Amino acid sequence: MDVEHPILELIRRRATVERFDPDRGLDEQSIRELVSEATRAPSSFNIQHWRFVAVRRPEDKQRLFEAAYGQEQVRDAAVTFIILGDLRGVERLPGIMQTAVERGALPQGKASAWIDMANKIYADRGLARDEAIRSASLAAMTMMLVAQARGLASGALSGFDPQRLRREFDIDERHVPVMLLAVGHPVETVASRMPRLELSEVLAFDRWTESTSKN
């Protein structure tokens, strides 16, 4: 019998937590490590659109709590990350590609071709926004699994006032608020995960069929 990889157990155990122990924090090094591991997520052309604001001081948590419609986990978690996507991330691609070439990760010709392609694609603001949100979301999911592996719990939140969030935390128009991610020590044990749809309702082979969409 094949031995399953531990990551599968992490995925199966992970569940959104809403109640955190407000008396247990995380030190700065632990927060840095969470973000460092999250940045291993994939991104288009390796642009790395993700940005993170780690909110941990009580007064800042209170401001975030109010911008998040009073969701307690924002205030009680050890840290709540504001996950942002850089809408103009492609502007940093020449420097990223230069580093990749210097480290032998890409040949110069391929790096130059990637820069040209990315600039053409993301001249479309809609596509640039889509990718900023997509890449930031991949980083957030990676962070959730890293938190789980380190004995922490997490909860992603989409309920917040984006304009108030911008005002309270000086977020400029270059960066789109994607989600909030509360991370900390849980005070509840999740007995079972919320039910998921059957595979027949979410999976189709080769093409999406009308019968599948109606399940």
Residue frames as qw, qx, qy, qz and C-alpha x, y, z in Angstrom:
[[0.000, 0.888, 0.461, 0.000, 0.00, 0.00, 0.00],
 [0.377, 0.524, -0.034, 0.763, 1.30, 3.44, -0.92],
 [0.347, -0.487, -0.461, 0.655, 1.98, 5.80, 1.98],
 [0.146, 0.879, 0.374, 0.257, 0.00, 9.01, 1.62],
 [0.376, 0.356, -0.177, 0.837, 1.83, 12.30, 1.76],
 [0.219, -0.419, -0.595, 0.650, 1.27, 14.34, 4.95],
 [0.107, 0.071, -0.134, -0.983, -0.07, 17.26, 2.90],
 [0.398, -0.308, -0.706, -0.499, -3.21, 15.25, 2.21],
 [0.421, -0.486, -0.691, 0.329, -3.92, 15.00, 5.92],
 [0.136, -0.288, -0.173, 0.932, -3.45, 18.77, 6.29],
 [0.243, -0.090, -0.456, -0.851, -5.90, 19.42, 3.48],
 [0.471, -0.391, -0.756, -0.231, -8.48, 17.07, 4.98],
 [0.417, -0.464, -0.583, 0.521, -8.13, 18.53, 8.47],
 [0.117, -0.033, -0.009, 0.993, -8.19, 22.17, 7.48],
 [0.070, -0.705, -0.683, -0.178, -11.47, 23.92, 8.17],
 [0.024, 0.618, 0.005, 0.786, -12.47, 27.53, 8.67],
 [0.431, -0.392, -0.635, 0.507, -12.29, 28.58, 12.32],
 [0.082, -0.778, -0.273, -0.560, -14.36, 31.47, 13.66],
 [0.565, -0.813, 0.008, -0.139, -13.31, 31.48, 17.33],
 [0.632, 0.416, -0.419, 0.502, -9.73, 32.24, 18.29],
 [0.627, -0.561, -0.345, 0.415, -8.02, 32.59, 21.67],
 [0.162, 0.935, 0.028, 0.313, -7.52, 36.37, 22.06],
 [0.522, -0.805, 0.279, 0.030, -4.87, 35.83, 24.75],
 [0.768, -0.177, 0.470, 0.398, -2.47, 33.93, 22.51],
 [0.312, 0.859, -0.166, -0.371, -0.45, 35.90, 20.00],
 [0.889, 0.272, 0.124, 0.347, 2.23, 35.25, 17.41],
 [0.401, -0.659, 0.183, 0.609, 5.66, 36.82, 17.45],
 [0.349, 0.776, -0.220, -0.477, 6.99, 38.77, 14.50],
 [0.058, -0.425, 0.852, 0.299, 9.30, 35.96, 13.36],
 [0.398, 0.248, 0.879, -0.088, 6.40, 33.50, 13.19],
 [0.449, 0.751, 0.273, -0.399, 4.41, 35.98, 11.10],
 [0.164, 0.715, -0.526, -0.431, 7.36, 36.49, 8.77],
 [0.222, -0.184, 0.944, 0.163, 7.69, 32.73, 8.33],
 [0.490, 0.497, 0.673, -0.245, 4.01, 32.37, 7.45],
 [0.410, 0.824, -0.025, -0.390, 4.34, 35.02, 4.74],
 [0.033, -0.597, 0.728, 0.335, 7.64, 33.63, 3.48],
 [0.351, 0.058, 0.931, 0.077, 6.08, 30.20, 2.94],
 [0.471, 0.661, 0.477, -0.338, 2.97, 31.73, 1.37],
 [0.261, 0.790, -0.291, -0.473, 5.11, 33.40, -1.29],
 [0.270, -0.236, 0.885, 0.298, 6.02, 29.97, -2.64],
 [0.585, 0.524, 0.552, -0.281, 2.60, 29.92, -4.34],
 [0.483, 0.230, 0.556, 0.636, 2.52, 30.07, -8.14],
 [0.190, 0.765, 0.200, -0.582, 1.82, 33.26, -10.07],
 [0.685, 0.684, 0.230, 0.103, 1.58, 34.26, -13.71],
 [0.545, 0.701, -0.202, 0.413, 5.07, 34.88, -15.16],
 [0.653, -0.255, -0.425, 0.572, 6.32, 34.78, -11.55],
 [0.021, 0.666, 0.062, 0.743, 5.08, 38.36, -11.11],
 [0.409, -0.253, -0.689, 0.542, 4.12, 37.59, -7.49],
 [0.143, -0.593, -0.281, -0.741, 1.18, 39.98, -7.24],
 [0.607, -0.610, -0.507, 0.050, 0.51, 39.22, -3.56],
 [0.113, 0.484, -0.375, 0.782, 1.02, 41.75, -0.80],
 [0.579, -0.462, -0.661, 0.121, 0.28, 41.32, 2.92],
 [0.148, -0.599, 0.275, -0.738, -0.59, 43.67, 5.75],
 [0.535, -0.209, -0.776, 0.259, -0.23, 41.89, 9.12],
 [0.338, -0.622, 0.013, -0.706, -2.65, 43.48, 11.58],
 [0.658, -0.166, -0.684, 0.267, -1.82, 42.54, 15.18],
 [0.101, 0.071, -0.444, 0.887, -1.90, 45.59, 17.48],
 [0.057, 0.505, 0.795, -0.331, -5.15, 45.87, 19.46],
 [0.184, 0.627, 0.136, -0.744, -5.95, 49.35, 18.19],
 [0.223, 0.338, -0.633, -0.659, -5.40, 48.28, 14.58],
 [0.040, -0.196, -0.977, -0.068, -7.44, 45.12, 15.08],
 [0.165, 0.565, 0.580, -0.562, -10.28, 47.28, 16.34],
 [0.271, 0.551, -0.220, -0.758, -10.20, 49.41, 13.20],
 [0.203, 0.159, -0.866, -0.428, -10.15, 46.28, 11.07],
 [0.073, 0.323, 0.900, -0.284, -12.97, 44.78, 13.14],
 [0.281, 0.609, 0.312, -0.673, -15.13, 47.80, 12.33],
 [0.308, 0.484, -0.498, -0.650, -14.25, 47.66, 8.62],
 [0.219, 0.066, -0.951, -0.207, -15.13, 43.94, 8.63],
 [0.579, -0.356, -0.356, -0.641, -18.68, 44.47, 9.88],
 [0.551, -0.517, 0.409, -0.511, -17.89, 43.38, 13.44],
 [0.920, 0.076, -0.381, -0.049, -16.62, 39.87, 12.75],
 [0.639, -0.735, 0.216, -0.069, -15.07, 38.81, 16.04],
 [0.927, -0.026, 0.142, 0.347, -12.35, 36.59, 14.61],
 [0.449, 0.725, -0.053, 0.520, -10.68, 39.68, 13.14],
 [0.251, -0.811, 0.274, -0.453, -10.19, 41.06, 16.63],
 [0.823, -0.464, 0.289, -0.154, -9.49, 37.78, 18.45],
 [0.926, 0.280, -0.055, 0.246, -7.04, 36.08, 16.07],
 [0.655, -0.454, 0.094, 0.596, -3.33, 36.45, 16.80],
 [0.092, -0.384, 0.359, 0.846, -2.95, 38.23, 13.46],
 [0.596, 0.617, 0.495, -0.133, -5.29, 39.06, 10.62],
 [0.377, -0.164, 0.491, 0.768, -3.71, 39.54, 7.23],
 [0.486, 0.714, 0.115, -0.491, -5.12, 41.95, 4.70],
 [0.627, 0.032, 0.634, 0.452, -4.38, 40.09, 1.47],
 [0.283, 0.777, -0.045, -0.560, -3.81, 42.48, -1.42],
 [0.756, 0.308, 0.444, 0.369, -3.21, 42.05, -5.14],
 [0.193, -0.551, 0.230, 0.779, -0.90, 44.41, -7.01],
 [0.614, 0.683, 0.346, -0.192, -2.76, 45.64, -10.09],
 [0.409, 0.862, -0.296, -0.045, 0.49, 46.92, -11.61],
 [0.790, -0.433, 0.413, 0.132, 2.62, 43.98, -10.61],
 [0.827, 0.434, 0.198, 0.296, 3.89, 43.57, -14.17],
 [0.160, 0.946, -0.197, 0.199, 5.94, 46.75, -13.72],
 [0.484, -0.686, 0.541, -0.045, 8.28, 44.80, -11.44],
 [0.968, 0.173, 0.183, -0.002, 8.76, 41.96, -13.90],
 [0.573, 0.709, -0.335, 0.238, 12.02, 43.23, -15.51],
 [0.172, -0.670, 0.616, -0.377, 13.75, 43.17, -12.11],
 [0.837, -0.167, 0.449, -0.265, 12.29, 39.77, -11.27],
 [0.903, 0.428, 0.012, 0.038, 13.43, 38.35, -14.60],
 [0.309, 0.775, -0.480, 0.270, 16.90, 39.83, -14.24],
 [0.470, -0.511, 0.642, -0.325, 17.29, 38.04, -10.91],
 [0.926, 0.107, 0.319, -0.170, 16.04, 34.82, -12.49],
 [0.727, 0.637, -0.218, 0.134, 18.62, 35.11, -15.28],
 [0.028, 0.743, -0.582, 0.331, 21.44, 35.86, -12.84],
 [0.597, -0.343, 0.650, -0.322, 20.54, 32.78, -10.78],
 [0.054, 0.232, -0.909, -0.343, 20.35, 30.55, -13.84],
 [0.449, 0.300, 0.734, -0.413, 16.61, 29.91, -13.49],
 [0.603, 0.707, 0.348, -0.124, 15.83, 31.24, -16.98],
 [0.575, 0.108, 0.332, 0.740, 17.84, 31.99, -20.13],
 [0.032, -0.380, -0.033, 0.924, 17.91, 35.66, -21.14],
 [0.178, -0.066, -0.628, -0.755, 15.93, 35.06, -24.32],
 [0.328, -0.479, -0.807, -0.106, 13.05, 33.40, -22.48],
 [0.236, -0.524, -0.455, 0.680, 13.07, 36.07, -19.78],
 [0.038, 0.233, -0.214, -0.948, 12.81, 38.82, -22.41],
 [0.276, -0.232, -0.747, -0.558, 9.98, 36.98, -24.16],
 [0.304, -0.530, -0.752, 0.245, 8.08, 36.64, -20.88],
 [0.115, -0.440, -0.213, 0.865, 8.40, 40.37, -20.23],
 [0.169, 0.071, -0.460, -0.869, 7.02, 41.20, -23.68],
 [0.335, -0.337, -0.828, -0.297, 4.14, 38.74, -23.36],
 [0.280, -0.517, -0.657, 0.471, 3.20, 39.85, -19.87],
 [0.023, -0.336, -0.042, 0.941, 3.17, 43.53, -20.83],
 [0.272, -0.074, -0.600, -0.749, 0.84, 42.81, -23.75],
 [0.378, -0.406, -0.830, -0.061, -1.52, 40.67, -21.68],
 [0.339, -0.585, -0.561, 0.477, -1.73, 42.92, -18.64],
 [0.027, 0.041, 0.158, 0.986, -2.14, 46.13, -20.60],
 [0.466, -0.450, -0.565, -0.511, -5.77, 44.99, -20.31],
 [0.209, -0.419, 0.490, -0.735, -6.82, 46.27, -16.88],
 [0.857, -0.182, 0.005, -0.483, -9.47, 43.61, -16.50],
 [0.899, 0.148, -0.386, 0.141, -6.94, 40.82, -17.03],
 [0.281, 0.448, -0.538, 0.656, -4.49, 42.56, -14.71],
 [0.512, -0.381, 0.329, -0.696, -7.13, 42.68, -11.98],
 [0.950, -0.049, -0.170, -0.258, -8.11, 39.06, -12.51],
 [0.768, 0.255, -0.479, 0.341, -4.52, 37.92, -12.16],
 [0.002, -0.482, 0.493, -0.724, -3.84, 40.07, -9.10],
 [0.721, -0.292, 0.223, -0.587, -6.82, 38.49, -7.35],
 [0.955, 0.103, -0.263, -0.089, -5.97, 34.99, -8.57],
 [0.585, 0.374, -0.541, 0.474, -2.34, 35.10, -7.45],
 [0.207, -0.441, 0.472, -0.735, -3.16, 36.68, -4.09],
 [0.853, -0.193, 0.057, -0.482, -5.78, 33.98, -3.51],
 [0.882, 0.189, -0.412, 0.131, -3.27, 31.23, -4.26],
 [0.282, 0.417, -0.567, 0.652, -0.88, 32.76, -1.72],
 [0.520, -0.366, 0.305, -0.708, -3.67, 32.97, 0.87],
 [0.953, -0.062, -0.148, -0.255, -4.56, 29.29, 0.39],
 [0.695, 0.315, -0.518, 0.387, -0.90, 28.36, 0.73],
 [0.048, -0.442, 0.503, -0.741, -0.73, 30.32, 3.98],
 [0.772, -0.289, 0.086, -0.559, -3.78, 28.50, 5.33],
 [0.955, 0.049, -0.292, 0.031, -2.08, 25.15, 4.80],
 [0.449, 0.405, -0.513, 0.609, 1.18, 26.39, 6.31],
 [0.378, -0.450, 0.343, -0.732, -0.74, 27.64, 9.36],
 [0.925, -0.166, -0.076, -0.332, -2.42, 24.24, 9.68],
 [0.827, 0.233, -0.424, 0.286, 0.96, 22.50, 9.50],
 [0.260, 0.379, -0.492, 0.739, 2.24, 24.70, 12.34],
 [0.267, -0.365, -0.805, 0.384, -0.61, 23.90, 14.68],
 [0.128, 0.248, 0.161, -0.947, -2.51, 27.11, 13.97],
 [0.339, 0.577, 0.743, -0.020, -5.98, 27.69, 12.58],
 [0.079, -0.131, 0.276, 0.949, -7.22, 30.13, 9.99],
 [0.314, 0.649, 0.667, -0.189, -10.33, 31.68, 8.56],
 [0.226, 0.113, 0.405, 0.879, -10.68, 33.55, 5.28],
 [0.142, 0.681, 0.538, -0.476, -13.17, 36.43, 5.19],
 [0.277, 0.348, 0.486, 0.752, -14.58, 38.28, 2.21],
 [0.175, -0.839, -0.495, -0.143, -16.97, 40.41, 4.26],
 [0.410, -0.465, -0.125, 0.775, -15.48, 43.87, 4.62],
 [0.270, 0.927, 0.196, -0.171, -15.97, 47.43, 3.41],
 [0.773, 0.213, 0.132, 0.583, -13.18, 47.88, 0.84],
 [0.183, 0.780, 0.030, 0.598, -13.31, 51.67, 0.84],
 [0.547, -0.802, 0.128, -0.203, -13.15, 51.87, 4.62],
 [0.911, -0.200, 0.144, 0.332, -10.32, 49.34, 4.57],
 [0.582, 0.517, 0.070, 0.624, -8.43, 51.57, 2.14],
 [0.120, -0.854, 0.054, -0.504, -8.92, 54.64, 4.33],
 [0.729, -0.665, 0.123, -0.107, -8.05, 52.96, 7.60],
 [0.828, -0.300, 0.337, 0.332, -4.92, 51.21, 6.37],
 [0.026, 0.776, -0.346, -0.528, -3.64, 53.62, 3.70],
 [0.617, 0.115, 0.720, 0.297, -4.15, 51.20, 0.81],
 [0.146, 0.487, -0.282, -0.814, -3.71, 52.97, -2.52],
 [0.756, 0.423, 0.072, -0.494, -5.58, 52.29, -5.74],
 [0.352, 0.527, -0.751, -0.183, -2.70, 50.22, -7.08],
 [0.066, 0.108, -0.968, 0.216, -3.61, 47.41, -4.66],
 [0.628, -0.271, -0.380, -0.623, -6.94, 45.59, -4.61],
 [0.422, -0.297, 0.703, -0.489, -8.12, 44.17, -1.25],
 [0.480, 0.090, -0.804, -0.339, -8.75, 40.48, -1.99],
 [0.735, -0.446, -0.490, -0.144, -9.64, 38.99, 1.40],
 [0.320, -0.694, 0.494, -0.414, -8.88, 39.00, 5.09],
 [0.797, 0.046, -0.599, 0.053, -7.18, 35.98, 6.59],
 [0.528, -0.692, 0.310, -0.383, -7.38, 35.50, 10.36],
 [0.743, 0.209, -0.605, 0.196, -4.68, 33.24, 11.81],
 [0.267, -0.588, 0.502, -0.575, -4.22, 32.16, 15.40],
 [0.056, 0.075, -0.959, 0.266, -4.89, 29.58, 18.10],
 [0.489, -0.352, -0.534, -0.593, -8.42, 28.13, 18.02],
 [0.295, -0.195, 0.659, -0.664, -10.61, 27.81, 21.09],
 [0.825, 0.157, 0.226, -0.493, -12.92, 25.36, 19.38],
 [0.334, -0.203, 0.878, 0.276, -12.40, 21.92, 17.92],
 [0.563, 0.284, -0.322, -0.706, -13.96, 21.42, 14.53],
 [0.686, -0.051, 0.686, -0.236, -15.86, 18.12, 14.86],
 [0.621, 0.320, 0.657, 0.286, -16.54, 17.79, 11.16],
 [0.133, -0.136, 0.356, 0.915, -16.10, 19.77, 8.01],
 [0.527, 0.439, 0.170, -0.708, -19.00, 21.44, 6.30],
 [0.750, 0.255, 0.606, 0.075, -20.41, 19.12, 3.61],
 [0.028, -0.437, 0.519, 0.734, -19.09, 19.37, 0.09],
 [0.734, 0.399, -0.079, -0.544, -20.98, 18.83, -3.14],
 [0.882, 0.018, 0.461, 0.092, -20.74, 15.41, -4.74],
 [0.351, -0.335, 0.574, 0.660, -18.09, 14.95, -7.42],
 [0.324, 0.458, 0.749, 0.352, -20.83, 14.40, -9.99],
 [0.044, 0.922, 0.368, -0.109, -21.95, 17.98, -9.34],
 [0.154, -0.901, 0.218, 0.342, -18.53, 19.60, -9.77],
 [0.338, -0.426, 0.719, 0.432, -16.55, 17.38, -12.14],
 [0.794, 0.540, 0.150, -0.234, -16.94, 16.81, -15.86],
 [0.619, -0.250, 0.555, 0.496, -14.52, 15.10, -18.22],
 [0.432, 0.209, 0.569, 0.668, -13.54, 16.74, -21.51],
 [0.071, -0.379, -0.262, -0.885, -16.36, 19.29, -21.60],
 [0.207, 0.130, 0.588, -0.771, -18.92, 20.88, -19.28],
 [0.135, -0.302, -0.833, -0.443, -22.29, 19.32, -20.05],
 [0.422, -0.410, -0.121, -0.799, -25.81, 20.55, -19.40],
 [0.801, -0.366, -0.455, -0.131, -26.58, 17.47, -17.32],
 [0.610, -0.070, -0.456, 0.645, -23.60, 18.15, -15.07],
 [0.032, 0.247, -0.135, 0.959, -24.52, 21.78, -14.54],
 [0.579, -0.399, -0.253, -0.664, -28.05, 20.80, -13.51],
 [0.671, -0.177, -0.688, 0.210, -26.95, 18.30, -10.83]]
